[in-house]
Amino acid sequence: MKLGKAIGTIGGLTMVSRVLGFAREMIASRILGAGAAAEVFQLAFLIPNLFRRLFGEGAFSSGFVPLFSQRLNGEGGIEDAQEFANEVLAVFAPVLMLISALFMIFMPAFIALMVPDDWGGGAEKTRFAIELTRITMPYMVFICIVSLLSGVLNSLTRFTAAAFAPALLNIALVSALLLVRDGGATTARAMAVAVIIGGIFQVALCWISVRRAGVRLSLRTPKMTPRVKELFILVLPATLAGGIYYLSQFFYAFFATRLPEGTLVYLAYADRLNQLPLAIIGSALGTAILPSVSKAVETGDGSDAGRIQGQAVEIGMLLTLPAAVALAVVAGPIAAALFQGGRFDAEDARLTGLVLSIIVAGLPAYVLIKVLTPGFYARKDMKTPVWIAVAMLMAGVALNFALLGTMGIATLPFTTALTAWGNCLILYGILHRRGHFRLEGWLVSRLIRQLVAAAAMGAVLWFLVGQMSGLFAGSVGERLVSIAALVSAGGAVYFGLGWMIGAINRDDVMILLRRKKVSAD
């Protein structure tokens, strides 16, 4: 099954990157703790990543892939698609460089808008944030170019390099942590430099992979050709609207810096755990199905496009529902097992677990959004998903203002999960109304069975956590063994019960097993 193979490739390599990301966070938590240096690095790394989401992902990359695929599958073939990519790169790269340079120049004013005057008790922490953010800001240029190169590779159904590229950033950051271990400003500064080194390696890997795929890209004089105009006309309204998304993330950091020191660190570590299933399942599904859905739409086969999305929903929820339930139930023990130690104490781990237990409530919605949005992008409708996201994010900002005083640190993950579900439901409602995708009876039945299996697994995990509470307060080895036992027990209950009650498509599993047997023979 081509979709399954693509998801496996992307998900497997993304898993490598995420494991390295966990290694990075586990080492960083023990060396940096949740103090000033750790929080400043999180802020410095957050800002270029937000611009990456605005300029390198979302509307732009999702608009580029269908247009590139259209030319690739048209009369001009790979030569025409190559020329289109070169024209886009010639305009895209200088614009990114200009934006990065402007922010580096005006960084003091930008940071002053984001953090309170007394952040960290004085001006020294703010000055350090300006310094580190100026170092990390060019990463935005590198990672946005990587997004464009990844779009080329994904259109050519070559997923390996693009899926592995994020691992290079994690390798660079882990190396910096192991080489510079003072636990203060020196370590944070080394990590900021490592971000740039990782970005350079990511560009190099994807650039070489694109050339090996037969596409020759080169930097040339910028020129607004008709084809580049077509792309920008398609994505510019959505990108401008996405600026409101960036503004909401600005407020996210704005709120976090007004809570007790360490809040940015707790949010980052909890989100790392939340992003594991999202990246492996949601991003893999979204990336894998967009070319397939685009092709089905181009050929006028709307039923096939809907079938692909339905299959993606089934696979996504089969893996996401147990992940969400498990992370919610064992959030505290997981946070302690992974991060507690060195300068990261038990209270830091408890607060990280609290954030995690709330934010994973939106995990199924995040994955469904990744599956549903290709139904719009494949039809060159960039605006609708973005405007829906804008409405939900503005609602989230309003809720943060209203609830921060009473809910504290729990406000940010709560509003994030709530608005994700609102986004998901509206996306589905519009696709359903337009006749592009509907939850068929067989899929609804399958999802209900998956929910039953996930609920049973959650009950078993809740019981085991109570019985094993002493082990979670033990040594690192005892904590890790306890987590492994919970994972094993939860997996056995969910997939065992799921198999019995029909939550898993048995035919697909048997076909896969037969293929493996034939391959082994």
Rosetta blueprint (number, residue, H / E / L):
1 M L
2 K H
3 L H
4 G H
5 K H
6 A H
7 I H
8 G H
9 T H
10 I H
11 G H
12 G H
13 L H
14 T H
15 M H
16 V H
17 S H
18 R H
19 V H
20 L H
21 G H
22 F H
23 A H
24 R H
25 E H
26 M H
27 I H
28 A H
29 S H
30 R H
31 I H
32 L H
33 G L
34 A L
35 G L
36 A H
37 A H
38 A H
39 E H
40 V H
41 F H
42 Q H
43 L H
44 A H
45 F H
46 L H
47 I H
48 P H
49 N H
50 L H
51 F H
52 R H
53 R H
54 L H
55 F H
56 G H
57 E L
58 G L
59 A H
60 F H
61 S H
62 S H
63 G H
64 F H
65 V H
66 P H
67 L H
68 F H
69 S H
70 Q H
71 R H
72 L H
73 N L
74 G L
75 E L
76 G L
77 G H
78 I H
79 E H
80 D H
81 A H
82 Q H
83 E H
84 F H
85 A H
86 N H
87 E H
88 V H
89 L H
90 A H
91 V H
92 F H
93 A H
94 P H
95 V H
96 L H
97 M H
98 L H
99 I H
100 S H
101 A H
102 L H
103 F H
104 M H
105 I H
106 F L
107 M H
108 P H
109 A H
110 F H
111 I H
112 A H
113 L H
114 M H
115 V L
116 P L
117 D L
118 D L
119 W H
120 G H
121 G H
122 G L
123 A H
124 E H
125 K H
126 T H
127 R H
128 F H
129 A H
130 I H
131 E H
132 L H
133 T H
134 R H
135 I H
136 T H
137 M L
138 P L
139 Y H
140 M H
141 V H
142 F H
143 I H
144 C H
145 I H
146 V H
147 S H
148 L H
149 L H
150 S H
151 G H
152 V H
153 L H
154 N H
155 S H
156 L L
157 T L
158 R L
159 F L
160 T H
161 A H
162 A H
163 A H
164 F H
165 A H
166 P H
167 A H
168 L H
169 L H
170 N H
171 I H
172 A H
173 L H
174 V H
175 S H
176 A H
177 L H
178 L H
179 L H
180 V L
181 R L
182 D L
183 G L
184 G L
185 A H
186 T H
187 T H
188 A H
189 R H
190 A H
191 M H
192 A H
193 V H
194 A H
195 V H
196 I H
197 I H
198 G H
199 G H
200 I H
201 F H
202 Q H
203 V H
204 A H
205 L H
206 C H
207 W H
208 I H
209 S H
210 V H
211 R H
212 R H
213 A L
214 G L
215 V L
216 R L
217 L L
218 S L
219 L L
220 R L
221 T L
222 P L
223 K L
224 M L
225 T L
226 P H
227 R H
228 V H
229 K H
230 E H
231 L H
232 F H
233 I H
234 L H
235 V H
236 L H
237 P H
238 A H
239 T H
240 L H
241 A H
242 G H
243 G H
244 I H
245 Y H
246 Y H
247 L H
248 S H
249 Q H
250 F H
251 F H
252 Y H
253 A H
254 F H
255 F H
256 A H
257 T L
258 R L
259 L L
260 P L
261 E L
262 G L
263 T H
264 L H
265 V H
266 Y H
267 L H
268 A H
269 Y H
270 A H
271 D H
272 R H
273 L H
274 N H
275 Q H
276 L H
277 P H
278 L H
279 A H
280 I H
281 I H
282 G H
283 S H
284 A H
285 L H
286 G H
287 T H
288 A H
289 I H
290 L H
291 P H
292 S H
293 V H
294 S H
295 K H
296 A H
297 V H
298 E H
299 T L
300 G L
301 D L
302 G H
303 S H
304 D H
305 A H
306 G H
307 R H
308 I H
309 Q H
310 G H
311 Q H
312 A H
313 V H
314 E H
315 I H
316 G H
317 M H
318 L H
319 L H
320 T H
321 L H
322 P H
323 A H
324 A H
325 V H
326 A H
327 L H
328 A H
329 V H
330 V L
331 A H
332 G H
333 P H
334 I H
335 A H
336 A H
337 A H
338 L H
339 F H
340 Q L
341 G E
342 G L
343 R L
344 F E
345 D L
346 A H
347 E H
348 D H
349 A H
350 R H
351 L H
352 T H
353 G H
354 L H
355 V H
356 L H
357 S H
358 I H
359 I H
360 V H
361 A H
362 G H
363 L H
364 P H
365 A H
366 Y H
367 V H
368 L H
369 I H
370 K H
371 V H
372 L H
373 T L
374 P H
375 G H
376 F H
377 Y H
378 A L
379 R L
380 K L
381 D L
382 M L
383 K H
384 T H
385 P H
386 V H
387 W H
388 I H
389 A H
390 V H
391 A H
392 M H
393 L H
394 M H
395 A H
396 G H
397 V H
398 A H
399 L H
400 N H
401 F H
402 A H
403 L H
404 L H
405 G H
406 T H
407 M H
408 G H
409 I H
410 A H
411 T H
412 L H
413 P H
414 F H
415 T H
416 T H
417 A H
418 L H
419 T H
420 A H
421 W H
422 G H
423 N H
424 C H
425 L H
426 I H
427 L H
428 Y H
429 G H
430 I H
431 L H
432 H H
433 R H
434 R H
435 G L
436 H L
437 F L
438 R L
439 L L
440 E L
441 G H
442 W H
443 L H
444 V H
445 S H
446 R H
447 L H
448 I H
449 R H
450 Q H
451 L H
452 V H
453 A H
454 A H
455 A H
456 A H
457 M H
458 G H
459 A H
460 V H
461 L H
462 W H
463 F H
464 L H
465 V H
466 G H
467 Q H
468 M L
469 S H
470 G H
471 L H
472 F H
473 A L
474 G L
475 S L
476 V H
477 G H
478 E H
479 R H
480 L H
481 V H
482 S H
483 I H
484 A H
485 A H
486 L H
487 V H
488 S H
489 A H
490 G H
491 G H
492 A H
493 V H
494 Y H
495 F H
496 G H
497 L H
498 G H
499 W H
500 M H
501 I H
502 G L
503 A L
504 I L
505 N L
506 R H
507 D H
508 D H
509 V H
510 M H
511 I H
512 L H
513 L H
514 R H
515 R H
516 K H
517 K H
518 V H
519 S H
520 A H
521 D L
